Amino acid sequence: MRAVGSVGKSHDDAHAETIDGLHKAEVILRQGPWRDLAMVEYATVVWIDPFDDLRLLEPIGYVPPAEYEAAYYRGQETQAMVA
């Protein structure tokens, strides 16, 4: 297992291990058997997508990452029009 965070940041490793475990349980074991890597990659993308659309992140104001990103780009467009 490779370290995800810096030295002394055990919470980073614990979080990564939790996500890895969930992925294995919910995708790899439950949806298999797999014929090729492309099928695994597609199933993984489908499984991860809600994390970007639904989870609320404290550091960005308790909004989903996708919503925050869209607001960022709208702000960039507004600045470009003003300039």
C-alpha positions as CSV (number, residue, x, y, z in Angstrom):
1,M,0.0,0.0,0.0
2,R,1.4,3.4,-0.9
3,A,0.9,6.4,1.4
4,V,-1.6,8.9,0.2
5,G,-0.8,11.8,2.5
6,S,2.3,13.2,4.1
7,V,4.2,11.6,7.0
8,G,2.1,11.5,10.1
9,K,-1.3,11.9,8.4
10,S,-2.9,8.6,9.2
11,H,-6.3,9.9,8.5
12,D,-5.5,10.3,4.8
13,D,-4.4,6.6,4.6
14,A,-7.5,5.5,6.6
15,H,-9.8,7.4,4.2
16,A,-8.1,5.9,1.2
17,E,-8.3,2.4,2.6
18,T,-12.0,2.9,3.4
19,I,-12.8,4.0,-0.2
20,D,-10.7,1.1,-1.5
21,G,-12.7,-1.3,0.6
22,L,-16.0,0.1,-0.4
23,H,-15.0,0.0,-4.1
24,K,-14.0,-3.7,-3.7
25,A,-17.1,-4.6,-1.9
26,E,-19.7,-2.7,-3.9
27,V,-18.2,-2.9,-7.4
28,I,-15.5,-5.5,-7.8
29,L,-17.0,-8.3,-5.8
30,R,-20.8,-7.6,-6.2
31,Q,-20.8,-6.7,-9.9
32,G,-18.2,-9.2,-11.2
33,P,-17.1,-11.5,-12.8
34,W,-15.3,-9.1,-15.2
35,R,-14.3,-9.9,-18.8
36,D,-11.7,-7.1,-19.1
37,L,-10.2,-4.0,-17.6
38,A,-12.5,-1.7,-19.6
39,M,-15.5,-3.1,-17.9
40,V,-14.0,-2.5,-14.5
41,E,-13.0,1.0,-15.4
42,Y,-16.5,1.9,-16.6
43,A,-18.2,0.4,-13.5
44,T,-15.8,2.4,-11.3
45,V,-16.6,5.6,-13.1
46,V,-20.3,5.0,-12.7
47,W,-19.7,4.2,-9.0
48,I,-17.6,7.3,-8.4
49,D,-19.9,9.8,-10.2
50,P,-22.3,10.4,-7.3
51,F,-19.4,11.4,-5.1
52,D,-18.8,14.4,-7.3
53,D,-22.5,15.2,-7.7
54,L,-23.9,14.6,-4.3
55,R,-21.4,14.8,-1.4
56,L,-21.2,18.1,0.5
57,L,-17.7,19.3,1.2
58,E,-17.0,21.5,4.2
59,P,-13.9,23.2,2.7
60,I,-15.9,24.6,-0.2
61,G,-18.9,25.7,1.7
62,Y,-20.9,22.5,2.0
63,V,-21.7,22.3,-1.7
64,P,-21.1,19.4,-4.1
65,P,-17.8,19.5,-6.0
66,A,-19.6,19.6,-9.4
67,E,-21.8,22.6,-8.3
68,Y,-18.7,24.4,-7.0
69,E,-16.8,23.8,-10.2
70,A,-19.7,25.1,-12.3
71,A,-20.0,28.2,-10.2
72,Y,-16.2,28.8,-10.6
73,Y,-16.4,28.7,-14.4
74,R,-19.5,31.0,-14.4
75,G,-17.4,33.4,-12.4
76,Q,-14.6,33.2,-14.9
77,E,-17.0,33.9,-17.7
78,T,-18.3,36.9,-15.8
79,Q,-14.8,38.3,-15.2
80,A,-14.0,37.9,-18.9
81,M,-17.1,39.8,-20.0
82,V,-16.3,42.7,-17.6
83,A,-12.6,42.9,-18.8
